[in-house]
Amino acid sequence: QVQLLESGGGLVQAGGSLRPSCAASGRNFSRYAMGWFRQAPGKEREFVAAVSWSGGSTYYGDSVKGRFTISRDNAKITVYLQMNTLKPEDTAVYYCAAGEGIATITIAKAHEYNYWGQGTQVTVSS
């Protein structure tokens, strides 16, 4: 069992940066791939980024490539999402998720993840 708690969202102007984090508790955190997803009002949940259990591989959605960076610190059992050059269309609730044994080909699929946090709101003003 893994519990996830996101923090670090907020309100920022377009072009600014935020660094949400996801603190995990429970056992065997280092065994889990970790992902960030987001959901804007009236839209489906969208894959943002993921990192493998070791941190050696990272994956990004097309809309955030080159602007966002995902990282993890297994010693601190925390995952980070560095978001730069934010745009108004990045406005959404951002969710952290954990999954075990996820294949690379399905890393962007929400249903592959077993555990989810409550989300943190990110609002980008124009």
Backbone atoms as SQL, in Angstrom:
CREATE TABLE atoms (id INTEGER PRIMARY KEY, chain TEXT, resi INTEGER, resn TEXT, atom TEXT, x REAL, y REAL, z REAL);
INSERT INTO atoms VALUES
  (1, 'A', 1, 'GLN', 'N', 0.847, -1.195, 0.000),
  (2, 'A', 1, 'GLN', 'CA', 0.000, 0.000, 0.000),
  (3, 'A', 1, 'GLN', 'C', 0.880, 1.243, 0.000),
  (4, 'A', 2, 'VAL', 'N', 0.538, 2.205, -0.841),
  (5, 'A', 2, 'VAL', 'CA', 1.274, 3.466, -0.948),
  (6, 'A', 2, 'VAL', 'C', 0.285, 4.611, -0.833),
  (7, 'A', 3, 'GLN', 'N', 0.622, 5.593, -0.020),
  (8, 'A', 3, 'GLN', 'CA', -0.169, 6.817, 0.074),
  (9, 'A', 3, 'GLN', 'C', 0.632, 7.948, -0.556),
  (10, 'A', 4, 'LEU', 'N', -0.051, 8.799, -1.315),
  (11, 'A', 4, 'LEU', 'CA', 0.602, 9.882, -2.038),
  (12, 'A', 4, 'LEU', 'C', -0.028, 11.215, -1.669),
  (13, 'A', 5, 'LEU', 'N', 0.802, 12.217, -1.453),
  (14, 'A', 5, 'LEU', 'CA', 0.311, 13.540, -1.100),
  (15, 'A', 5, 'LEU', 'C', 1.046, 14.581, -1.925),
  (16, 'A', 6, 'GLU', 'N', 0.307, 15.275, -2.767),
  (17, 'A', 6, 'GLU', 'CA', 0.895, 16.324, -3.602),
  (18, 'A', 6, 'GLU', 'C', 0.888, 17.663, -2.875),
  (19, 'A', 7, 'SER', 'N', 1.848, 18.493, -3.218),
  (20, 'A', 7, 'SER', 'CA', 1.909, 19.864, -2.724),
  (21, 'A', 7, 'SER', 'C', 2.688, 20.690, -3.733),
  (22, 'A', 8, 'GLY', 'N', 2.631, 22.012, -3.557),
  (23, 'A', 8, 'GLY', 'CA', 3.450, 22.866, -4.398),
  (24, 'A', 8, 'GLY', 'C', 2.754, 23.448, -5.600),
  (25, 'A', 9, 'GLY', 'N', 1.441, 23.205, -5.713),
  (26, 'A', 9, 'GLY', 'CA', 0.704, 23.871, -6.769),
  (27, 'A', 9, 'GLY', 'C', 0.499, 25.340, -6.404),
  (28, 'A', 10, 'GLY', 'N', -0.232, 26.065, -7.250),
  (29, 'A', 10, 'GLY', 'CA', -0.493, 27.456, -6.945),
  (30, 'A', 10, 'GLY', 'C', -0.860, 28.250, -8.167),
  (31, 'A', 11, 'LEU', 'N', -0.821, 29.569, -7.999),
  (32, 'A', 11, 'LEU', 'CA', -1.161, 30.508, -9.070),
  (33, 'A', 11, 'LEU', 'C', 0.121, 31.175, -9.559),
  (34, 'A', 12, 'VAL', 'N', 0.314, 31.179, -10.862),
  (35, 'A', 12, 'VAL', 'CA', 1.517, 31.763, -11.439),
  (36, 'A', 12, 'VAL', 'C', 1.153, 32.425, -12.760),
  (37, 'A', 13, 'GLN', 'N', 1.907, 33.429, -13.149),
  (38, 'A', 13, 'GLN', 'CA', 1.682, 34.074, -14.432),
  (39, 'A', 13, 'GLN', 'C', 2.288, 33.252, -15.560),
  (40, 'A', 14, 'ALA', 'N', 1.749, 33.431, -16.748),
  (41, 'A', 14, 'ALA', 'CA', 2.293, 32.749, -17.915),
  (42, 'A', 14, 'ALA', 'C', 3.780, 33.052, -18.057),
  (43, 'A', 15, 'GLY', 'N', 4.551, 32.026, -18.366),
  (44, 'A', 15, 'GLY', 'CA', 5.996, 32.150, -18.476),
  (45, 'A', 15, 'GLY', 'C', 6.729, 31.829, -17.188),
  (46, 'A', 16, 'GLY', 'N', 5.991, 31.694, -16.100),
  (47, 'A', 16, 'GLY', 'CA', 6.597, 31.403, -14.814),
  (48, 'A', 16, 'GLY', 'C', 6.840, 29.924, -14.596),
  (49, 'A', 17, 'SER', 'N', 7.257, 29.591, -13.368),
  (50, 'A', 17, 'SER', 'CA', 7.611, 28.215, -13.017),
  (51, 'A', 17, 'SER', 'C', 6.960, 27.797, -11.699),
  (52, 'A', 18, 'LEU', 'N', 6.743, 26.511, -11.578),
  (53, 'A', 18, 'LEU', 'CA', 6.297, 25.889, -10.332),
  (54, 'A', 18, 'LEU', 'C', 6.979, 24.538, -10.209),
  (55, 'A', 19, 'ARG', 'N', 7.066, 24.037, -8.991),
  (56, 'A', 19, 'ARG', 'CA', 7.668, 22.725, -8.767),
  (57, 'A', 19, 'ARG', 'C', 6.832, 21.926, -7.782),
  (58, 'A', 20, 'PRO', 'N', 5.732, 21.351, -8.229),
  (59, 'A', 20, 'PRO', 'CA', 4.963, 20.487, -7.343),
  (60, 'A', 20, 'PRO', 'C', 5.793, 19.271, -6.919),
  (61, 'A', 21, 'SER', 'N', 5.470, 18.761, -5.742),
  (62, 'A', 21, 'SER', 'CA', 6.114, 17.548, -5.276),
  (63, 'A', 21, 'SER', 'C', 5.057, 16.558, -4.804),
  (64, 'A', 22, 'CYS', 'N', 5.466, 15.312, -4.730),
  (65, 'A', 22, 'CYS', 'CA', 4.570, 14.228, -4.324),
  (66, 'A', 22, 'CYS', 'C', 5.312, 13.399, -3.288),
  (67, 'A', 23, 'ALA', 'N', 4.865, 13.478, -2.052),
  (68, 'A', 23, 'ALA', 'CA', 5.475, 12.712, -0.975),
  (69, 'A', 23, 'ALA', 'C', 4.732, 11.392, -0.810),
  (70, 'A', 24, 'ALA', 'N', 5.495, 10.317, -0.753),
  (71, 'A', 24, 'ALA', 'CA', 4.892, 8.997, -0.626),
  (72, 'A', 24, 'ALA', 'C', 5.143, 8.419, 0.756),
  (73, 'A', 25, 'SER', 'N', 4.245, 7.589, 1.176),
  (74, 'A', 25, 'SER', 'CA', 4.438, 6.818, 2.405),
  (75, 'A', 25, 'SER', 'C', 3.987, 5.393, 2.131),
  (76, 'A', 26, 'GLY', 'N', 4.509, 4.471, 2.897),
  (77, 'A', 26, 'GLY', 'CA', 4.211, 3.078, 2.652),
  (78, 'A', 26, 'GLY', 'C', 5.480, 2.326, 2.320),
  (79, 'A', 27, 'ARG', 'N', 5.322, 1.126, 1.904),
  (80, 'A', 27, 'ARG', 'CA', 6.468, 0.260, 1.693),
  (81, 'A', 27, 'ARG', 'C', 6.879, 0.180, 0.229),
  (82, 'A', 28, 'ASN', 'N', 8.152, -0.063, 0.039),
  (83, 'A', 28, 'ASN', 'CA', 8.678, -0.398, -1.284),
  (84, 'A', 28, 'ASN', 'C', 8.455, 0.689, -2.332),
  (85, 'A', 29, 'PHE', 'N', 8.587, 1.932, -1.940),
  (86, 'A', 29, 'PHE', 'CA', 8.403, 3.042, -2.877),
  (87, 'A', 29, 'PHE', 'C', 9.305, 2.886, -4.090),
  (88, 'A', 30, 'SER', 'N', 10.517, 2.442, -3.890),
  (89, 'A', 30, 'SER', 'CA', 11.481, 2.380, -4.985),
  (90, 'A', 30, 'SER', 'C', 11.101, 1.340, -6.034),
  (91, 'A', 31, 'ARG', 'N', 10.113, 0.528, -5.775),
  (92, 'A', 31, 'ARG', 'CA', 9.673, -0.474, -6.747),
  (93, 'A', 31, 'ARG', 'C', 8.680, 0.092, -7.748),
  (94, 'A', 32, 'TYR', 'N', 8.166, 1.278, -7.476),
  (95, 'A', 32, 'TYR', 'CA', 7.071, 1.822, -8.266),
  (96, 'A', 32, 'TYR', 'C', 7.547, 2.833, -9.306),
  (97, 'A', 33, 'ALA', 'N', 6.998, 2.719, -10.505),
  (98, 'A', 33, 'ALA', 'CA', 7.090, 3.824, -11.450),
  (99, 'A', 33, 'ALA', 'C', 6.153, 4.917, -10.948),
  (100, 'A', 34, 'MET', 'N', 6.537, 6.160, -11.176),
  (101, 'A', 34, 'MET', 'CA', 5.747, 7.288, -10.699),
  (102, 'A', 34, 'MET', 'C', 5.343, 8.167, -11.877),
  (103, 'A', 35, 'GLY', 'N', 4.119, 8.643, -11.838),
  (104, 'A', 35, 'GLY', 'CA', 3.639, 9.483, -12.931),
  (105, 'A', 35, 'GLY', 'C', 2.907, 10.716, -12.434),
  (106, 'A', 36, 'TRP', 'N', 2.838, 11.685, -13.291),
  (107, 'A', 36, 'TRP', 'CA', 2.010, 12.877, -13.077),
  (108, 'A', 36, 'TRP', 'C', 0.972, 12.936, -14.205),
  (109, 'A', 37, 'PHE', 'N', -0.258, 13.163, -13.816),
  (110, 'A', 37, 'PHE', 'CA', -1.343, 13.364, -14.746),
  (111, 'A', 37, 'PHE', 'C', -2.032, 14.678, -14.389),
  (112, 'A', 38, 'ARG', 'N', -2.799, 15.215, -15.312),
  (113, 'A', 38, 'ARG', 'CA', -3.541, 16.437, -14.999),
  (114, 'A', 38, 'ARG', 'C', -4.937, 16.363, -15.603),
  (115, 'A', 39, 'GLN', 'N', -5.839, 17.113, -15.004),
  (116, 'A', 39, 'GLN', 'CA', -7.202, 17.156, -15.507),
  (117, 'A', 39, 'GLN', 'C', -7.747, 18.562, -15.368),
  (118, 'A', 40, 'ALA', 'N', -8.127, 19.135, -16.480),
  (119, 'A', 40, 'ALA', 'CA', -8.749, 20.449, -16.513),
  (120, 'A', 40, 'ALA', 'C', -10.268, 20.278, -16.526),
  (121, 'A', 41, 'PRO', 'N', -11.006, 21.287, -16.103),
  (122, 'A', 41, 'PRO', 'CA', -12.474, 21.184, -16.077),
  (123, 'A', 41, 'PRO', 'C', -13.035, 20.834, -17.448),
  (124, 'A', 42, 'GLY', 'N', -13.886, 19.818, -17.478),
  (125, 'A', 42, 'GLY', 'CA', -14.524, 19.427, -18.718),
  (126, 'A', 42, 'GLY', 'C', -13.661, 18.621, -19.662),
  (127, 'A', 43, 'LYS', 'N', -12.453, 18.274, -19.216),
  (128, 'A', 43, 'LYS', 'CA', -11.541, 17.514, -20.076),
  (129, 'A', 43, 'LYS', 'C', -11.171, 16.194, -19.426),
  (130, 'A', 44, 'GLU', 'N', -10.674, 15.274, -20.249),
  (131, 'A', 44, 'GLU', 'CA', -10.230, 13.988, -19.731),
  (132, 'A', 44, 'GLU', 'C', -8.872, 14.135, -19.046),
  (133, 'A', 45, 'ARG', 'N', -8.593, 13.169, -18.178),
  (134, 'A', 45, 'ARG', 'CA', -7.289, 13.152, -17.518),
  (135, 'A', 45, 'ARG', 'C', -6.202, 12.930, -18.570),
  (136, 'A', 46, 'GLU', 'N', -5.139, 13.707, -18.460),
  (137, 'A', 46, 'GLU', 'CA', -4.075, 13.725, -19.468),
  (138, 'A', 46, 'GLU', 'C', -2.743, 13.332, -18.839),
  (139, 'A', 47, 'PHE', 'N', -1.993, 12.494, -19.526),
  (140, 'A', 47, 'PHE', 'CA', -0.661, 12.125, -19.076),
  (141, 'A', 47, 'PHE', 'C', 0.280, 13.307, -19.207),
  (142, 'A', 48, 'VAL', 'N', 1.072, 13.554, -18.164),
  (143, 'A', 48, 'VAL', 'CA', 2.045, 14.636, -18.168),
  (144, 'A', 48, 'VAL', 'C', 3.465, 14.098, -18.242),
  (145, 'A', 49, 'ALA', 'N', 3.818, 13.248, -17.286),
  (146, 'A', 49, 'ALA', 'CA', 5.192, 12.746, -17.222),
  (147, 'A', 49, 'ALA', 'C', 5.249, 11.510, -16.342),
  (148, 'A', 50, 'ALA', 'N', 6.289, 10.711, -16.534),
  (149, 'A', 50, 'ALA', 'CA', 6.508, 9.536, -15.696),
  (150, 'A', 50, 'ALA', 'C', 8.003, 9.283, -15.563),
  (151, 'A', 51, 'VAL', 'N', 8.342, 8.594, -14.481),
  (152, 'A', 51, 'VAL', 'CA', 9.740, 8.222, -14.237),
  (153, 'A', 51, 'VAL', 'C', 9.761, 6.772, -13.778),
  (154, 'A', 52, 'SER', 'N', 10.735, 6.033, -14.258),
  (155, 'A', 52, 'SER', 'CA', 10.856, 4.626, -13.895),
  (156, 'A', 52, 'SER', 'C', 11.229, 4.470, -12.429),
  (157, 'A', 53, 'TRP', 'N', 11.142, 3.237, -11.926),
  (158, 'A', 53, 'TRP', 'CA', 11.413, 2.988, -10.515),
  (159, 'A', 53, 'TRP', 'C', 12.820, 3.415, -10.117),
  (160, 'A', 54, 'SER', 'N', 13.765, 3.296, -11.043),
  (161, 'A', 54, 'SER', 'CA', 15.159, 3.648, -10.731),
  (162, 'A', 54, 'SER', 'C', 15.457, 5.116, -10.953),
  (163, 'A', 55, 'GLY', 'N', 14.569, 5.781, -11.679),
  (164, 'A', 55, 'GLY', 'CA', 14.842, 7.163, -12.057),
  (165, 'A', 55, 'GLY', 'C', 15.648, 7.273, -13.338),
  (166, 'A', 56, 'GLY', 'N', 16.010, 6.149, -13.912),
  (167, 'A', 56, 'GLY', 'CA', 16.862, 6.167, -15.091),
  (168, 'A', 56, 'GLY', 'C', 16.159, 6.493, -16.381),
  (169, 'A', 57, 'SER', 'N', 14.839, 6.349, -16.405),
  (170, 'A', 57, 'SER', 'CA', 14.074, 6.624, -17.619),
  (171, 'A', 57, 'SER', 'C', 12.936, 7.582, -17.307),
  (172, 'A', 58, 'THR', 'N', 12.755, 8.549, -18.182),
  (173, 'A', 58, 'THR', 'CA', 11.659, 9.504, -18.026),
  (174, 'A', 58, 'THR', 'C', 10.855, 9.589, -19.319),
  (175, 'A', 59, 'TYR', 'N', 9.594, 9.959, -19.176),
  (176, 'A', 59, 'TYR', 'CA', 8.670, 10.002, -20.296),
  (177, 'A', 59, 'TYR', 'C', 7.807, 11.252, -20.150),
  (178, 'A', 60, 'TYR', 'N', 7.439, 11.855, -21.286),
  (179, 'A', 60, 'TYR', 'CA', 6.687, 13.093, -21.238),
  (180, 'A', 60, 'TYR', 'C', 5.567, 13.108, -22.273),
  (181, 'A', 61, 'GLY', 'N', 4.478, 13.782, -21.905),
  (182, 'A', 61, 'GLY', 'CA', 3.442, 14.039, -22.883),
  (183, 'A', 61, 'GLY', 'C', 3.923, 15.085, -23.882),
  (184, 'A', 62, 'ASP', 'N', 3.381, 15.050, -25.079),
  (185, 'A', 62, 'ASP', 'CA', 3.848, 15.950, -26.133),
  (186, 'A', 62, 'ASP', 'C', 3.681, 17.415, -25.761),
  (187, 'A', 63, 'SER', 'N', 2.642, 17.730, -25.025),
  (188, 'A', 63, 'SER', 'CA', 2.356, 19.132, -24.727),
  (189, 'A', 63, 'SER', 'C', 3.313, 19.744, -23.709),
  (190, 'A', 64, 'VAL', 'N', 4.098, 18.918, -23.019),
  (191, 'A', 64, 'VAL', 'CA', 4.988, 19.452, -21.980),
  (192, 'A', 64, 'VAL', 'C', 6.457, 19.183, -22.255),
  (193, 'A', 65, 'LYS', 'N', 6.754, 18.459, -23.317),
  (194, 'A', 65, 'LYS', 'CA', 8.151, 18.146, -23.630),
  (195, 'A', 65, 'LYS', 'C', 8.967, 19.416, -23.798),
  (196, 'A', 66, 'GLY', 'N', 10.140, 19.419, -23.174),
  (197, 'A', 66, 'GLY', 'CA', 11.019, 20.575, -23.260),
  (198, 'A', 66, 'GLY', 'C', 10.720, 21.651, -22.230),
  (199, 'A', 67, 'ARG', 'N', 9.585, 21.538, -21.529),
  (200, 'A', 67, 'ARG', 'CA', 9.222, 22.535, -20.515),
  (201, 'A', 67, 'ARG', 'C', 9.166, 21.945, -19.114),
  (202, 'A', 68, 'PHE', 'N', 8.772, 20.692, -19.000),
  (203, 'A', 68, 'PHE', 'CA', 8.627, 20.038, -17.699),
  (204, 'A', 68, 'PHE', 'C', 9.715, 18.982, -17.523),
  (205, 'A', 69, 'THR', 'N', 10.104, 18.779, -16.266),
  (206, 'A', 69, 'THR', 'CA', 11.083, 17.742, -15.934),
  (207, 'A', 69, 'THR', 'C', 10.610, 16.984, -14.698),
  (208, 'A', 70, 'ILE', 'N', 10.537, 15.672, -14.811),
  (209, 'A', 70, 'ILE', 'CA', 10.165, 14.839, -13.675),
  (210, 'A', 70, 'ILE', 'C', 11.422, 14.220, -13.077),
  (211, 'A', 71, 'SER', 'N', 11.441, 14.112, -11.754),
  (212, 'A', 71, 'SER', 'CA', 12.572, 13.481, -11.084),
  (213, 'A', 71, 'SER', 'C', 12.062, 12.834, -9.792),
  (214, 'A', 72, 'ARG', 'N', 12.875, 11.957, -9.250),
  (215, 'A', 72, 'ARG', 'CA', 12.495, 11.303, -8.001),
  (216, 'A', 72, 'ARG', 'C', 13.707, 11.176, -7.094),
  (217, 'A', 73, 'ASP', 'N', 13.446, 11.172, -5.811),
  (218, 'A', 73, 'ASP', 'CA', 14.471, 10.970, -4.801),
  (219, 'A', 73, 'ASP', 'C', 13.984, 9.814, -3.942),
  (220, 'A', 74, 'ASN', 'N', 14.499, 8.628, -4.193),
  (221, 'A', 74, 'ASN', 'CA', 14.018, 7.454, -3.465),
  (222, 'A', 74, 'ASN', 'C', 14.380, 7.504, -1.986),
  (223, 'A', 75, 'ALA', 'N', 15.449, 8.180, -1.650),
  (224, 'A', 75, 'ALA', 'CA', 15.819, 8.313, -0.239),
  (225, 'A', 75, 'ALA', 'C', 14.792, 9.154, 0.511),
  (226, 'A', 76, 'LYS', 'N', 14.265, 10.162, -0.170),
  (227, 'A', 76, 'LYS', 'CA', 13.259, 11.037, 0.445),
  (228, 'A', 76, 'LYS', 'C', 11.843, 10.586, 0.097),
  (229, 'A', 77, 'ILE', 'N', 11.729, 9.514, -0.695),
  (230, 'A', 77, 'ILE', 'CA', 10.448, 8.979, -1.184),
  (231, 'A', 77, 'ILE', 'C', 9.549, 10.105, -1.686),
  (232, 'A', 78, 'THR', 'N', 10.108, 10.885, -2.594),
  (233, 'A', 78, 'THR', 'CA', 9.411, 12.047, -3.135),
  (234, 'A', 78, 'THR', 'C', 9.663, 12.125, -4.634),
  (235, 'A', 79, 'VAL', 'N', 8.642, 12.566, -5.350),
  (236, 'A', 79, 'VAL', 'CA', 8.731, 12.805, -6.785),
  (237, 'A', 79, 'VAL', 'C', 8.465, 14.282, -7.042),
  (238, 'A', 80, 'TYR', 'N', 9.188, 14.854, -7.979),
  (239, 'A', 80, 'TYR', 'CA', 9.055, 16.267, -8.287),
  (240, 'A', 80, 'TYR', 'C', 8.662, 16.462, -9.747),
  (241, 'A', 81, 'LEU', 'N', 7.999, 17.573, -10.001),
  (242, 'A', 81, 'LEU', 'CA', 7.691, 17.962, -11.372),
  (243, 'A', 81, 'LEU', 'C', 8.063, 19.429, -11.535),
  (244, 'A', 82, 'GLN', 'N', 9.205, 19.664, -12.152),
  (245, 'A', 82, 'GLN', 'CA', 9.640, 21.031, -12.423),
  (246, 'A', 82, 'GLN', 'C', 8.934, 21.511, -13.677),
  (247, 'A', 83, 'MET', 'N', 8.149, 22.561, -13.539),
  (248, 'A', 83, 'MET', 'CA', 7.353, 23.083, -14.653),
  (249, 'A', 83, 'MET', 'C', 7.848, 24.483, -14.989),
  (250, 'A', 84, 'ASN', 'N', 8.382, 24.642, -16.169),
  (251, 'A', 84, 'ASN', 'CA', 8.890, 25.931, -16.632),
  (252, 'A', 84, 'ASN', 'C', 8.082, 26.432, -17.823),
  (253, 'A', 85, 'THR', 'N', 8.215, 27.713, -18.097),
  (254, 'A', 85, 'THR', 'CA', 7.535, 28.336, -19.236),
  (255, 'A', 85, 'THR', 'C', 6.058, 27.942, -19.249),
  (256, 'A', 86, 'LEU', 'N', 5.409, 28.129, -18.127),
  (257, 'A', 86, 'LEU', 'CA', 4.018, 27.710, -18.004),
  (258, 'A', 86, 'LEU', 'C', 3.106, 28.535, -18.897),
  (259, 'A', 87, 'LYS', 'N', 2.061, 27.868, -19.387),
  (260, 'A', 87, 'LYS', 'CA', 1.073, 28.480, -20.266),
  (261, 'A', 87, 'LYS', 'C', -0.313, 28.383, -19.624),
  (262, 'A', 88, 'PRO', 'N', -1.225, 29.255, -19.985),
  (263, 'A', 88, 'PRO', 'CA', -2.585, 29.157, -19.436),
  (264, 'A', 88, 'PRO', 'C', -3.221, 27.781, -19.660),
  (265, 'A', 89, 'GLU', 'N', -2.884, 27.129, -20.750),
  (266, 'A', 89, 'GLU', 'CA', -3.454, 25.803, -21.014),
  (267, 'A', 89, 'GLU', 'C', -2.878, 24.709, -20.111),
  (268, 'A', 90, 'ASP', 'N', -1.887, 25.042, -19.307),
  (269, 'A', 90, 'ASP', 'CA', -1.380, 24.095, -18.302),
  (270, 'A', 90, 'ASP', 'C', -2.242, 24.090, -17.041),
  (271, 'A', 91, 'THR', 'N', -3.185, 25.002, -16.972),
  (272, 'A', 91, 'THR', 'CA', -4.071, 25.074, -15.807),
  (273, 'A', 91, 'THR', 'C', -4.871, 23.792, -15.651),
  (274, 'A', 92, 'ALA', 'N', -4.773, 23.170, -14.483),
  (275, 'A', 92, 'ALA', 'CA', -5.438, 21.891, -14.222),
  (276, 'A', 92, 'ALA', 'C', -5.164, 21.470, -12.787),
  (277, 'A', 93, 'VAL', 'N', -5.834, 20.424, -12.362),
  (278, 'A', 93, 'VAL', 'CA', -5.459, 19.728, -11.132),
  (279, 'A', 93, 'VAL', 'C', -4.427, 18.675, -11.523),
  (280, 'A', 94, 'TYR', 'N', -3.317, 18.672, -10.834),
  (281, 'A', 94, 'TYR', 'CA', -2.227, 17.750, -11.128),
  (282, 'A', 94, 'TYR', 'C', -2.223, 16.629, -10.101),
  (283, 'A', 95, 'TYR', 'N', -2.216, 15.402, -10.601),
  (284, 'A', 95, 'TYR', 'CA', -2.273, 14.220, -9.760),
  (285, 'A', 95, 'TYR', 'C', -0.981, 13.415, -9.871),
  (286, 'A', 96, 'CYS', 'N', -0.534, 12.928, -8.751),
  (287, 'A', 96, 'CYS', 'CA', 0.600, 12.008, -8.680),
  (288, 'A', 96, 'CYS', 'C', 0.051, 10.584, -8.623),
  (289, 'A', 97, 'ALA', 'N', 0.756, 9.652, -9.264),
  (290, 'A', 97, 'ALA', 'CA', 0.300, 8.273, -9.281),
  (291, 'A', 97, 'ALA', 'C', 1.486, 7.323, -9.206),
  (292, 'A', 98, 'ALA', 'N', 1.236, 6.145, -8.659),
  (293, 'A', 98, 'ALA', 'CA', 2.280, 5.126, -8.526),
  (294, 'A', 98, 'ALA', 'C', 1.779, 3.808, -9.087),
  (295, 'A', 99, 'GLY', 'N', 2.662, 3.107, -9.770),
  (296, 'A', 99, 'GLY', 'CA', 2.293, 1.820, -10.331),
  (297, 'A', 99, 'GLY', 'C', 3.479, 0.892, -10.373),
  (298, 'A', 100, 'GLU', 'N', 3.224, -0.387, -10.208),
  (299, 'A', 100, 'GLU', 'CA', 4.289, -1.377, -10.195),
  (300, 'A', 100, 'GLU', 'C', 4.226, -2.221, -11.452),
  (301, 'A', 101, 'GLY', 'N', 5.394, -2.476, -12.033),
  (302, 'A', 101, 'GLY', 'CA', 5.455, -3.365, -13.185),
  (303, 'A', 101, 'GLY', 'C', 4.832, -2.815, -14.446),
  (304, 'A', 102, 'ILE', 'N', 4.879, -1.516, -14.629),
  (305, 'A', 102, 'ILE', 'CA', 4.289, -0.894, -15.820),
  (306, 'A', 102, 'ILE', 'C', 5.260, -0.986, -16.990),
  (307, 'A', 103, 'ALA', 'N', 4.785, -1.490, -18.098),
  (308, 'A', 103, 'ALA', 'CA', 5.623, -1.570, -19.290),
  (309, 'A', 103, 'ALA', 'C', 5.781, -0.188, -19.920),
  (310, 'A', 104, 'THR', 'N', 6.893, 0.012, -20.578),
  (311, 'A', 104, 'THR', 'CA', 7.163, 1.307, -21.212),
  (312, 'A', 104, 'THR', 'C', 6.041, 1.710, -22.160),
  (313, 'A', 105, 'ILE', 'N', 5.523, 0.753, -22.897),
  (314, 'A', 105, 'ILE', 'CA', 4.516, 1.054, -23.908),
  (315, 'A', 105, 'ILE', 'C', 3.222, 1.560, -23.304),
  (316, 'A', 106, 'THR', 'N', 2.990, 1.297, -22.021),
  (317, 'A', 106, 'THR', 'CA', 1.733, 1.710, -21.376),
  (318, 'A', 106, 'THR', 'C', 1.967, 2.702, -20.247),
  (319, 'A', 107, 'ILE', 'N', 3.147, 3.291, -20.181),
  (320, 'A', 107, 'ILE', 'CA', 3.498, 4.180, -19.060),
  (321, 'A', 107, 'ILE', 'C', 2.591, 5.406, -19.019),
  (322, 'A', 108, 'ALA', 'N', 1.991, 5.781, -20.123),
  (323, 'A', 108, 'ALA', 'CA', 1.143, 6.971, -20.166),
  (324, 'A', 108, 'ALA', 'C', -0.333, 6.668, -19.907),
  (325, 'A', 109, 'LYS', 'N', -0.642, 5.418, -19.610),
  (326, 'A', 109, 'LYS', 'CA', -2.029, 5.009, -19.418),
  (327, 'A', 109, 'LYS', 'C', -2.408, 5.088, -17.940),
  (328, 'A', 110, 'ALA', 'N', -3.409, 5.887, -17.624),
  (329, 'A', 110, 'ALA', 'CA', -3.798, 6.092, -16.234),
  (330, 'A', 110, 'ALA', 'C', -4.207, 4.791, -15.554),
  (331, 'A', 111, 'HIS', 'N', -4.844, 3.895, -16.280),
  (332, 'A', 111, 'HIS', 'CA', -5.340, 2.665, -15.656),
  (333, 'A', 111, 'HIS', 'C', -4.215, 1.725, -15.218),
  (334, 'A', 112, 'GLU', 'N', -2.981, 1.996, -15.644),
  (335, 'A', 112, 'GLU', 'CA', -1.845, 1.177, -15.223),
  (336, 'A', 112, 'GLU', 'C', -1.381, 1.495, -13.802),
  (337, 'A', 113, 'TYR', 'N', -1.826, 2.607, -13.268),
  (338, 'A', 113, 'TYR', 'CA', -1.347, 3.056, -11.963),
  (339, 'A', 113, 'TYR', 'C', -2.313, 2.621, -10.860),
  (340, 'A', 114, 'ASN', 'N', -1.738, 2.118, -9.775),
  (341, 'A', 114, 'ASN', 'CA', -2.542, 1.546, -8.702),
  (342, 'A', 114, 'ASN', 'C', -2.942, 2.557, -7.632),
  (343, 'A', 115, 'TYR', 'N', -2.101, 3.566, -7.423),
  (344, 'A', 115, 'TYR', 'CA', -2.322, 4.504, -6.322),
  (345, 'A', 115, 'TYR', 'C', -2.298, 5.934, -6.844),
  (346, 'A', 116, 'TRP', 'N', -3.159, 6.756, -6.253),
  (347, 'A', 116, 'TRP', 'CA', -3.310, 8.151, -6.685),
  (348, 'A', 116, 'TRP', 'C', -3.376, 9.082, -5.493),
  (349, 'A', 117, 'GLY', 'N', -2.812, 10.271, -5.685),
  (350, 'A', 117, 'GLY', 'CA', -2.961, 11.306, -4.687),
  (351, 'A', 117, 'GLY', 'C', -4.253, 12.082, -4.893),
  (352, 'A', 118, 'GLN', 'N', -4.480, 13.066, -4.037),
  (353, 'A', 118, 'GLN', 'CA', -5.705, 13.866, -4.078),
  (354, 'A', 118, 'GLN', 'C', -5.617, 15.010, -5.089),
  (355, 'A', 119, 'GLY', 'N', -4.427, 15.336, -5.523),
  (356, 'A', 119, 'GLY', 'CA', -4.260, 16.384, -6.525),
  (357, 'A', 119, 'GLY', 'C', -3.889, 17.730, -5.944),
  (358, 'A', 120, 'THR', 'N', -3.232, 18.534, -6.747),
  (359, 'A', 120, 'THR', 'CA', -2.892, 19.902, -6.377),
  (360, 'A', 120, 'THR', 'C', -3.231, 20.811, -7.555),
  (361, 'A', 121, 'GLN', 'N', -3.855, 21.944, -7.260),
  (362, 'A', 121, 'GLN', 'CA', -4.317, 22.848, -8.315),
  (363, 'A', 121, 'GLN', 'C', -3.166, 23.712, -8.816),
  (364, 'A', 122, 'VAL', 'N', -3.038, 23.777, -10.128),
  (365, 'A', 122, 'VAL', 'CA', -2.096, 24.684, -10.787),
  (366, 'A', 122, 'VAL', 'C', -2.906, 25.609, -11.687),
  (367, 'A', 123, 'THR', 'N', -2.746, 26.898, -11.470),
  (368, 'A', 123, 'THR', 'CA', -3.466, 27.890, -12.275),
  (369, 'A', 123, 'THR', 'C', -2.459, 28.849, -12.884),
  (370, 'A', 124, 'VAL', 'N', -2.520, 28.992, -14.200),
  (371, 'A', 124, 'VAL', 'CA', -1.599, 29.872, -14.922),
  (372, 'A', 124, 'VAL', 'C', -2.424, 30.994, -15.535),
  (373, 'A', 125, 'SER', 'N', -2.137, 32.196, -15.126),
  (374, 'A', 125, 'SER', 'CA', -2.877, 33.356, -15.638),
  (375, 'A', 125, 'SER', 'C', -2.162, 33.951, -16.843),
  (376, 'A', 126, 'SER', 'N', -2.948, 34.508, -17.744),
  (377, 'A', 126, 'SER', 'CA', -2.370, 35.088, -18.967),
  (378, 'A', 126, 'SER', 'C', -2.028, 36.556, -18.780);
